[in-house]
Amino acid sequence: MEVTLVELKDIQLPDSMKRAMAKQAEAEREKRAKIINAEGEHLAAAALGEASDIMMAHPLALQLRNLQSLVEIGVDKNSTVVFPAPLMTTIAELGAFLAREQAAATPDIRNGVPVPVSVSLTNGAPDTA
């Protein structure tokens, strides 16, 4: 059995075939880009869901995040931020919360007996009894 080798040189594809191949390649690139984008959106949604769960468990965390956002806006735009009255109440509650947390973490002991701590909502500083 004899084998014949054929060598092809300078093959010219028709323009319609070139266009079809280019369209297919572009469609594949768009498909991959859409999949990558969807995966990123899925990860972002999962992270936001976890963050919202944490903020539901700790309501002051949402207020702290709001304050952080306002600070970032103020720095970037060199602007003045006006706080509405309910937010100022929350800031006082935040101070009270932080004071209670600090008091709970480091109890005041006098003569071997823990001293109860009450928190004032006006200035957020702990008042020992």
KEBA-852140 format. One record per atom (N, C-alpha, C): residue number from 1; residue in one letter; atom name; x, y, z. Coordinates in Angstrom, 2 decimals. Atoms other than C-alpha are relative to their C-alpha. Layout:
! residues N
<site NUM,'A','CA',<X,Y,Z>>;
...
//
This chain:
! residues 129
<site 1,'M','N',<0.84,-1.16,0.00>>;
<site 1,'M','CA',<0.00,0.00,0.00>>;
<site 1,'M','C',<0.89,1.24,0.00>>;
<site 2,'E','N',<-0.81,-1.20,0.18>>;
<site 2,'E','CA',<1.39,3.32,-1.07>>;
<site 2,'E','C',<-0.75,1.19,0.59>>;
<site 3,'V','N',<0.59,-1.18,-0.63>>;
<site 3,'V','CA',<0.76,6.53,0.91>>;
<site 3,'V','C',<0.43,1.23,-0.78>>;
<site 4,'T','N',<-0.31,-1.21,0.74>>;
<site 4,'T','CA',<0.54,9.79,-0.92>>;
<site 4,'T','C',<-0.20,1.20,0.92>>;
<site 5,'L','N',<0.08,-1.20,-0.82>>;
<site 5,'L','CA',<1.23,13.03,0.89>>;
<site 5,'L','C',<-0.39,1.18,-0.89>>;
<site 6,'V','N',<0.44,-1.17,0.74>>;
<site 6,'V','CA',<-0.52,16.15,-0.21>>;
<site 6,'V','C',<0.31,1.22,0.85>>;
<site 7,'E','N',<-0.33,-1.22,-0.73>>;
<site 7,'E','CA',<0.75,19.57,0.82>>;
<site 7,'E','C',<-0.88,1.12,-0.51>>;
<site 8,'L','N',<0.87,-1.11,0.35>>;
<site 8,'L','CA',<-1.66,22.50,0.92>>;
<site 8,'L','C',<0.70,1.30,0.35>>;
<site 9,'K','N',<-0.64,-1.29,-0.23>>;
<site 9,'K','CA',<-0.32,26.01,0.62>>;
<site 9,'K','C',<-0.98,1.11,-0.37>>;
<site 10,'D','N',<0.74,-1.23,0.30>>;
<site 10,'D','CA',<-1.93,29.44,0.72>>;
<site 10,'D','C',<-1.49,-0.26,-0.21>>;
<site 11,'I','N',<1.44,0.27,0.06>>;
<site 11,'I','CA',<-5.51,28.43,1.54>>;
<site 11,'I','C',<-0.73,1.31,0.27>>;
<site 12,'Q','N',<0.79,-1.22,-0.14>>;
<site 12,'Q','CA',<-7.95,31.31,1.14>>;
<site 12,'Q','C',<-1.42,-0.39,0.41>>;
<site 13,'L','N',<1.37,0.24,-0.44>>;
<site 13,'L','CA',<-11.17,31.21,3.17>>;
<site 13,'L','C',<-0.90,1.09,-0.57>>;
<site 14,'P','N',<0.93,-1.03,0.48>>;
<site 14,'P','CA',<-14.20,32.98,1.76>>;
<site 14,'P','C',<-0.30,1.01,1.11>>;
<site 15,'D','N',<0.29,-1.05,-0.98>>;
<site 15,'D','CA',<-15.06,36.28,3.48>>;
<site 15,'D','C',<-1.20,-0.34,0.87>>;
<site 16,'S','N',<1.18,0.36,-0.79>>;
<site 16,'S','CA',<-18.44,34.95,4.58>>;
<site 16,'S','C',<0.37,-0.99,1.10>>;
<site 17,'M','N',<-0.43,0.96,-1.01>>;
<site 17,'M','CA',<-16.73,32.08,6.41>>;
<site 17,'M','C',<0.84,0.70,1.07>>;
<site 18,'K','N',<-0.79,-0.78,-0.96>>;
<site 18,'K','CA',<-14.24,34.50,8.05>>;
<site 18,'K','C',<-0.91,0.77,0.95>>;
<site 19,'R','N',<0.94,-0.76,-0.83>>;
<site 19,'R','CA',<-17.14,36.66,9.26>>;
<site 19,'R','C',<-0.74,-0.93,0.97>>;
<site 20,'A','N',<0.72,0.96,-0.85>>;
<site 20,'A','CA',<-19.00,33.60,10.60>>;
<site 20,'A','C',<0.90,-0.47,1.14>>;
<site 21,'M','N',<-0.94,0.43,-1.04>>;
<site 21,'M','CA',<-15.90,32.43,12.50>>;
<site 21,'M','C',<0.24,1.13,1.01>>;
<site 22,'A','N',<-0.20,-1.14,-0.89>>;
<site 22,'A','CA',<-15.36,35.93,13.92>>;
<site 22,'A','C',<-1.22,0.19,0.91>>;
<site 23,'K','N',<1.23,-0.14,-0.81>>;
<site 23,'K','CA',<-19.01,36.11,15.06>>;
<site 23,'K','C',<-0.06,-1.08,1.08>>;
<site 24,'Q','N',<0.02,1.10,-0.96>>;
<site 24,'Q','CA',<-18.70,32.72,16.76>>;
<site 24,'Q','C',<1.00,0.28,1.13>>;
<site 25,'A','N',<-1.01,-0.31,-1.02>>;
<site 25,'A','CA',<-15.50,33.77,18.55>>;
<site 25,'A','C',<-0.50,1.13,0.92>>;
<site 26,'E','N',<0.53,-1.12,-0.79>>;
<site 26,'E','CA',<-17.16,37.03,19.69>>;
<site 26,'E','C',<-1.11,-0.50,0.93>>;
<site 27,'A','N',<1.07,0.56,-0.83>>;
<site 27,'A','CA',<-20.20,35.10,20.95>>;
<site 27,'A','C',<0.57,-0.79,1.17>>;
<site 28,'E','N',<-0.65,0.76,-1.08>>;
<site 28,'E','CA',<-17.92,32.81,22.97>>;
<site 28,'E','C',<0.59,0.94,1.05>>;
<site 29,'R','N',<-0.56,-0.98,-0.95>>;
<site 29,'R','CA',<-16.14,35.82,24.53>>;
<site 29,'R','C',<-1.11,0.65,0.82>>;
<site 30,'E','N',<1.13,-0.60,-0.73>>;
<site 30,'E','CA',<-19.48,37.43,25.43>>;
<site 30,'E','C',<-0.59,-0.98,1.00>>;
<site 31,'K','N',<0.53,1.03,-0.89>>;
<site 31,'K','CA',<-20.70,34.15,26.93>>;
<site 31,'K','C',<0.86,-0.10,1.27>>;
<site 32,'R','N',<-0.91,0.09,-1.16>>;
<site 32,'R','CA',<-17.61,33.88,29.16>>;
<site 32,'R','C',<-0.09,1.24,0.88>>;
<site 33,'A','N',<0.10,-1.25,-0.77>>;
<site 33,'A','CA',<-17.90,37.54,30.20>>;
<site 33,'A','C',<-1.28,0.02,0.82>>;
<site 34,'K','N',<1.27,0.02,-0.73>>;
<site 34,'K','CA',<-21.56,37.09,31.15>>;
<site 34,'K','C',<0.03,-0.97,1.16>>;
<site 35,'I','N',<-0.11,0.99,-1.07>>;
<site 35,'I','CA',<-20.79,33.98,33.18>>;
<site 35,'I','C',<0.84,0.55,1.15>>;
<site 36,'I','N',<-0.87,-0.58,-1.04>>;
<site 36,'I','CA',<-17.96,35.72,35.02>>;
<site 36,'I','C',<-0.74,1.10,0.75>>;
<site 37,'N','N',<0.76,-1.07,-0.63>>;
<site 37,'N','CA',<-20.18,38.74,35.68>>;
<site 37,'N','C',<-1.08,-0.57,0.93>>;
<site 38,'A','N',<1.04,0.61,-0.82>>;
<site 38,'A','CA',<-23.01,36.52,36.99>>;
<site 38,'A','C',<0.59,-0.62,1.26>>;
<site 39,'E','N',<-0.65,0.58,-1.19>>;
<site 39,'E','CA',<-20.61,34.68,39.31>>;
<site 39,'E','C',<0.39,1.09,0.98>>;
<site 40,'G','N',<-0.34,-1.12,-0.88>>;
<site 40,'G','CA',<-19.39,38.01,40.66>>;
<site 40,'G','C',<-1.22,0.56,0.70>>;
<site 41,'E','N',<1.25,-0.48,-0.61>>;
<site 41,'E','CA',<-22.97,39.19,41.25>>;
<site 41,'E','C',<-0.48,-0.96,1.07>>;
<site 42,'H','N',<0.42,1.00,-0.98>>;
<site 42,'H','CA',<-23.75,35.93,43.04>>;
<site 42,'H','C',<0.83,0.11,1.28>>;
<site 43,'L','N',<-0.87,-0.14,-1.18>>;
<site 43,'L','CA',<-20.74,36.31,45.35>>;
<site 43,'L','C',<-0.32,1.29,0.77>>;
<site 44,'A','N',<0.32,-1.27,-0.65>>;
<site 44,'A','CA',<-21.61,39.96,46.03>>;
<site 44,'A','C',<-1.32,-0.10,0.75>>;
<site 45,'A','N',<1.30,0.15,-0.66>>;
<site 45,'A','CA',<-25.23,39.07,46.83>>;
<site 45,'A','C',<0.13,-0.84,1.27>>;
<site 46,'A','N',<-0.20,0.84,-1.18>>;
<site 46,'A','CA',<-24.09,36.33,49.22>>;
<site 46,'A','C',<0.67,0.80,1.12>>;
<site 47,'A','N',<-0.69,-0.81,-1.01>>;
<site 47,'A','CA',<-21.73,38.74,51.00>>;
<site 47,'A','C',<-0.94,1.04,0.60>>;
<site 48,'L','N',<0.96,-0.97,-0.52>>;
<site 48,'L','CA',<-24.46,41.38,51.28>>;
<site 48,'L','C',<-1.03,-0.67,0.90>>;
<site 49,'G','N',<0.94,0.74,-0.85>>;
<site 49,'G','CA',<-26.83,38.76,52.68>>;
<site 49,'G','C',<0.59,-0.29,1.36>>;
<site 50,'E','N',<-0.68,0.25,-1.29>>;
<site 50,'E','CA',<-24.31,37.80,55.35>>;
<site 50,'E','C',<0.11,1.29,0.81>>;
<site 51,'A','N',<-0.12,-1.28,-0.70>>;
<site 51,'A','CA',<-23.73,41.46,56.19>>;
<site 51,'A','C',<-1.35,0.43,0.57>>;
<site 52,'S','N',<1.32,-0.39,-0.50>>;
<site 52,'S','CA',<-27.47,42.09,56.51>>;
<site 52,'S','C',<-0.41,-0.86,1.18>>;
<site 53,'D','N',<0.29,0.86,-1.15>>;
<site 53,'D','CA',<-27.81,39.08,58.83>>;
<site 53,'D','C',<0.72,0.51,1.23>>;
<site 54,'I','N',<-0.76,-0.52,-1.13>>;
<site 54,'I','CA',<-25.09,40.51,61.04>>;
<site 54,'I','C',<-0.63,1.29,0.51>>;
<site 55,'M','N',<0.60,-1.27,-0.41>>;
<site 55,'M','CA',<-26.72,43.94,61.04>>;
<site 55,'M','C',<-1.37,-0.21,0.64>>;
<site 56,'M','N',<1.28,0.31,-0.65>>;
<site 56,'M','CA',<-30.09,42.37,61.93>>;
<site 56,'M','C',<0.24,-0.43,1.44>>;
<site 57,'A','N',<-0.32,0.45,-1.35>>;
<site 57,'A','CA',<-28.45,40.74,64.94>>;
<site 57,'A','C',<0.56,1.14,0.86>>;
<site 58,'H','N',<-0.61,-1.13,-0.70>>;
<site 58,'H','CA',<-26.66,44.00,65.86>>;
<site 58,'H','C',<-0.48,1.29,-0.66>>;
<site 59,'P','N',<0.58,-1.18,0.68>>;
<site 59,'P','CA',<-28.88,47.00,64.92>>;
<site 59,'P','C',<0.93,1.21,-0.01>>;
<site 60,'L','N',<-0.89,-1.15,-0.01>>;
<site 60,'L','CA',<-26.24,49.52,65.93>>;
<site 60,'L','C',<1.09,-0.11,-1.07>>;
<site 61,'A','N',<-0.98,0.17,1.07>>;
<site 61,'A','CA',<-23.92,48.02,63.33>>;
<site 61,'A','C',<-0.44,0.74,-1.26>>;
<site 62,'L','N',<0.52,-0.72,1.17>>;
<site 62,'L','CA',<-26.18,49.49,60.64>>;
<site 62,'L','C',<0.22,1.50,0.18>>;
<site 63,'Q','N',<-0.21,-1.42,-0.25>>;
<site 63,'Q','CA',<-25.99,52.92,62.26>>;
<site 63,'Q','C',<1.48,0.35,-0.13>>;
<site 64,'L','N',<-1.44,-0.24,0.15>>;
<site 64,'L','CA',<-22.20,52.64,62.48>>;
<site 64,'L','C',<0.39,0.02,-1.47>>;
<site 65,'R','N',<-0.30,0.03,1.44>>;
<site 65,'R','CA',<-22.10,51.74,58.79>>;
<site 65,'R','C',<-0.48,1.27,-0.67>>;
<site 66,'N','N',<0.51,-1.27,0.55>>;
<site 66,'N','CA',<-24.28,54.76,57.98>>;
<site 66,'N','C',<0.96,1.15,0.34>>;
<site 67,'L','N',<-0.93,-1.05,-0.40>>;
<site 67,'L','CA',<-21.93,57.00,59.95>>;
<site 67,'L','C',<1.31,-0.10,-0.79>>;
<site 68,'Q','N',<-1.23,0.19,0.77>>;
<site 68,'Q','CA',<-18.92,55.49,58.19>>;
<site 68,'Q','C',<-0.20,0.50,-1.43>>;
<site 69,'S','N',<0.29,-0.48,1.35>>;
<site 69,'S','CA',<-20.56,56.18,54.82>>;
<site 69,'S','C',<-0.01,1.52,-0.05>>;
<site 70,'L','N',<0.04,-1.46,-0.04>>;
<site 70,'L','CA',<-21.23,59.79,55.81>>;
<site 70,'L','C',<1.39,0.60,0.12>>;
<site 71,'V','N',<-1.39,-0.47,-0.13>>;
<site 71,'V','CA',<-17.60,60.23,56.86>>;
<site 71,'V','C',<0.71,-0.10,-1.34>>;
<site 72,'E','N',<-0.66,0.18,1.30>>;
<site 72,'E','CA',<-16.41,58.82,53.54>>;
<site 72,'E','C',<-0.50,1.04,-1.01>>;
<site 73,'I','N',<0.56,-1.00,0.91>>;
<site 73,'I','CA',<-18.75,61.14,51.63>>;
<site 73,'I','C',<0.58,1.38,0.34>>;
<site 74,'G','N',<-0.52,-1.30,-0.44>>;
<site 74,'G','CA',<-17.60,64.12,53.70>>;
<site 74,'G','C',<1.45,0.20,-0.38>>;
<site 75,'V','N',<-1.42,-0.11,0.34>>;
<site 75,'V','CA',<-13.93,63.39,53.08>>;
<site 75,'V','C',<0.18,0.16,-1.50>>;
<site 76,'D','N',<-0.15,-0.04,1.46>>;
<site 76,'D','CA',<-14.32,62.77,49.35>>;
<site 76,'D','C',<-0.49,1.32,-0.59>>;
<site 77,'K','N',<0.61,-1.18,0.59>>;
<site 77,'K','CA',<-16.52,65.78,48.65>>;
<site 77,'K','C',<0.29,1.28,0.79>>;
<site 78,'N','N',<-0.31,-1.15,-0.85>>;
<site 78,'N','CA',<-15.20,68.09,51.40>>;
<site 78,'N','C',<-1.28,0.77,0.32>>;
<site 79,'S','N',<1.31,-0.57,-0.24>>;
<site 79,'S','CA',<-18.77,68.71,52.50>>;
<site 79,'S','C',<-0.37,-0.07,1.47>>;
<site 80,'T','N',<0.54,0.01,-1.36>>;
<site 80,'T','CA',<-20.72,69.36,55.68>>;
<site 80,'T','C',<-1.17,-0.96,0.04>>;
<site 81,'V','N',<1.08,0.96,-0.15>>;
<site 81,'V','CA',<-23.02,66.60,56.89>>;
<site 81,'V','C',<-0.89,0.45,1.15>>;
<site 82,'V','N',<0.96,-0.37,-1.02>>;
<site 82,'V','CA',<-26.16,67.52,58.80>>;
<site 82,'V','C',<-0.71,-1.26,0.46>>;
<site 83,'F','N',<0.62,1.20,-0.55>>;
<site 83,'F','CA',<-27.44,64.79,61.12>>;
<site 83,'F','C',<-1.44,0.29,0.40>>;
<site 84,'P','N',<1.37,-0.17,-0.47>>;
<site 84,'P','CA',<-31.20,64.44,61.54>>;
<site 84,'P','C',<-0.12,-0.39,1.47>>;
<site 85,'A','N',<0.17,0.22,-1.43>>;
<site 85,'A','CA',<-32.49,64.35,65.11>>;
<site 85,'A','C',<-0.04,-1.48,0.39>>;
<site 86,'P','N',<0.00,1.40,-0.43>>;
<site 86,'P','CA',<-33.25,60.58,65.21>>;
<site 86,'P','C',<1.37,-0.63,-0.02>>;
<site 87,'L','N',<-1.35,0.54,0.05>>;
<site 87,'L','CA',<-29.67,59.83,64.22>>;
<site 87,'L','C',<0.79,0.46,1.22>>;
<site 88,'M','N',<-0.71,-0.49,-1.18>>;
<site 88,'M','CA',<-28.39,62.00,67.06>>;
<site 88,'M','C',<-0.43,-0.82,1.22>>;
<site 89,'T','N',<0.46,0.85,-1.08>>;
<site 89,'T','CA',<-30.54,59.95,69.45>>;
<site 89,'T','C',<0.71,-1.34,-0.06>>;
<site 90,'T','N',<-0.70,1.27,0.18>>;
<site 90,'T','CA',<-28.96,56.83,68.01>>;
<site 90,'T','C',<1.45,0.12,0.43>>;
<site 91,'I','N',<-1.38,-0.20,-0.43>>;
<site 91,'I','CA',<-25.51,58.29,68.62>>;
<site 91,'I','C',<0.09,-0.05,1.52>>;
<site 92,'A','N',<0.02,0.07,-1.46>>;
<site 92,'A','CA',<-26.42,58.79,72.28>>;
<site 92,'A','C',<-0.19,-1.45,0.46>>;
<site 93,'E','N',<0.20,1.40,-0.33>>;
<site 93,'E','CA',<-27.69,55.20,72.39>>;
<site 93,'E','C',<1.26,-0.81,-0.28>>;
<site 94,'L','N',<-1.26,0.67,0.31>>;
<site 94,'L','CA',<-24.46,54.08,70.74>>;
<site 94,'L','C',<1.01,0.23,1.11>>;
<site 95,'G','N',<-0.90,-0.29,-1.12>>;
<site 95,'G','CA',<-22.47,55.83,73.45>>;
<site 95,'G','C',<-0.37,-0.80,1.23>>;
<site 96,'A','N',<0.46,0.78,-1.15>>;
<site 96,'A','CA',<-24.60,54.16,76.10>>;
<site 96,'A','C',<0.33,-1.48,-0.18>>;
<site 97,'F','N',<-0.31,1.40,0.29>>;
<site 97,'F','CA',<-24.17,50.78,74.42>>;
<site 97,'F','C',<1.48,-0.27,0.21>>;
<site 98,'L','N',<-1.44,0.19,-0.15>>;
<site 98,'L','CA',<-20.40,51.18,74.25>>;
<site 98,'L','C',<0.42,0.06,1.46>>;
<site 99,'A','N',<-0.32,-0.10,-1.42>>;
<site 99,'A','CA',<-20.29,52.24,77.89>>;
<site 99,'A','C',<-0.41,-1.28,0.72>>;
<site 100,'R','N',<0.45,1.26,-0.63>>;
<site 100,'R','CA',<-22.34,49.17,78.91>>;
<site 100,'R','C',<0.93,-1.15,-0.37>>;
<site 101,'E','N',<-0.90,1.07,0.43>>;
<site 101,'E','CA',<-20.09,46.90,76.84>>;
<site 101,'E','C',<1.34,0.09,0.74>>;
<site 102,'Q','N',<-1.27,-0.17,-0.70>>;
<site 102,'Q','CA',<-16.98,48.38,78.42>>;
<site 102,'Q','C',<-0.15,-0.36,1.47>>;
<site 103,'A','N',<0.23,0.32,-1.40>>;
<site 103,'A','CA',<-18.48,48.09,81.90>>;
<site 103,'A','C',<-0.14,-1.51,0.19>>;
<site 104,'A','N',<0.16,1.45,-0.10>>;
<site 104,'A','CA',<-19.43,44.47,81.25>>;
<site 104,'A','C',<1.33,-0.73,-0.20>>;
<site 105,'A','N',<-1.29,0.64,0.27>>;
<site 105,'A','CA',<-15.96,43.65,79.95>>;
<site 105,'A','C',<0.96,0.18,1.16>>;
<site 106,'T','N',<-0.89,-0.26,-1.14>>;
<site 106,'T','CA',<-14.20,45.22,82.94>>;
<site 106,'T','C',<-0.86,0.43,1.19>>;
<site 107,'P','N',<0.88,-0.37,-1.12>>;
<site 107,'P','CA',<-16.46,45.05,86.02>>;
<site 107,'P','C',<0.77,0.76,1.08>>;
<site 108,'D','N',<-0.54,-0.81,-1.09>>;
<site 108,'D','CA',<-15.84,47.59,88.78>>;
<site 108,'D','C',<-0.22,-0.77,1.30>>;
<site 109,'I','N',<0.12,0.78,-1.23>>;
<site 109,'I','CA',<-15.10,45.65,91.97>>;
<site 109,'I','C',<0.57,0.82,1.16>>;
<site 110,'R','N',<-0.43,-0.73,-1.21>>;
<site 110,'R','CA',<-14.93,47.43,95.32>>;
<site 110,'R','C',<-0.21,-0.92,1.19>>;
<site 111,'N','N',<0.04,0.88,-1.16>>;
<site 111,'N','CA',<-14.13,45.43,98.43>>;
<site 111,'N','C',<-0.48,-1.41,-0.37>>;
<site 112,'G','N',<0.36,1.34,0.43>>;
<site 112,'G','CA',<-14.60,42.21,96.43>>;
<site 112,'G','C',<-1.42,-0.14,-0.50>>;
<site 113,'V','N',<1.40,0.07,0.44>>;
<site 113,'V','CA',<-18.18,43.12,95.42>>;
<site 113,'V','C',<-0.15,0.82,-1.28>>;
<site 114,'P','N',<0.22,-0.77,1.22>>;
<site 114,'P','CA',<-19.12,44.13,91.85>>;
<site 114,'P','C',<-0.96,1.17,0.23>>;
<site 115,'V','N',<0.82,-1.20,-0.14>>;
<site 115,'V','CA',<-20.57,47.65,91.65>>;
<site 115,'V','C',<-0.90,0.10,-1.22>>;
<site 116,'P','N',<0.88,-0.13,1.16>>;
<site 116,'P','CA',<-23.69,48.02,89.46>>;
<site 116,'P','C',<0.29,1.29,-0.76>>;
<site 117,'V','N',<-0.26,-1.16,0.85>>;
<site 117,'V','CA',<-23.31,50.41,86.53>>;
<site 117,'V','C',<-1.30,0.37,-0.70>>;
<site 118,'S','N',<1.15,-0.50,0.78>>;
<site 118,'S','CA',<-26.12,52.56,85.14>>;
<site 118,'S','C',<0.56,0.95,-1.04>>;
<site 119,'V','N',<-0.50,-0.81,1.10>>;
<site 119,'V','CA',<-25.74,54.42,81.89>>;
<site 119,'V','C',<-0.97,1.13,-0.27>>;
<site 120,'S','N',<0.80,-1.17,0.33>>;
<site 120,'S','CA',<-26.97,57.93,81.19>>;
<site 120,'S','C',<-0.11,0.12,-1.50>>;
<site 121,'L','N',<0.18,-0.16,1.44>>;
<site 121,'L','CA',<-28.48,58.43,77.73>>;
<site 121,'L','C',<0.34,1.40,-0.48>>;
<site 122,'T','N',<-0.30,-1.37,0.44>>;
<site 122,'T','CA',<-27.58,62.13,77.75>>;
<site 122,'T','C',<1.42,0.13,-0.49>>;
<site 123,'N','N',<-1.38,-0.15,0.46>>;
<site 123,'N','CA',<-23.83,61.79,77.49>>;
<site 123,'N','C',<0.68,-1.33,-0.29>>;
<site 124,'G','N',<-0.57,1.30,0.32>>;
<site 124,'G','CA',<-23.25,58.03,77.16>>;
<site 124,'G','C',<1.07,-0.48,0.96>>;
<site 125,'A','N',<-1.03,0.40,-0.94>>;
<site 125,'A','CA',<-20.83,57.95,80.10>>;
<site 125,'A','C',<-0.62,-0.83,1.12>>;
<site 126,'P','N',<0.58,0.83,-1.07>>;
<site 126,'P','CA',<-21.33,55.25,82.75>>;
<site 126,'P','C',<0.02,0.74,1.33>>;
<site 127,'D','N',<0.11,-0.55,-1.34>>;
<site 127,'D','CA',<-22.49,56.38,86.19>>;
<site 127,'D','C',<0.02,-1.16,0.96>>;
<site 128,'T','N',<-0.04,1.11,-0.96>>;
<site 128,'T','CA',<-21.44,54.07,89.02>>;
<site 128,'T','C',<-0.84,0.37,1.19>>;
<site 129,'A','N',<0.89,-0.23,-1.14>>;
<site 129,'A','CA',<-23.86,53.66,91.88>>;
<site 129,'A','C',<0.76,-0.04,1.29>>;
//
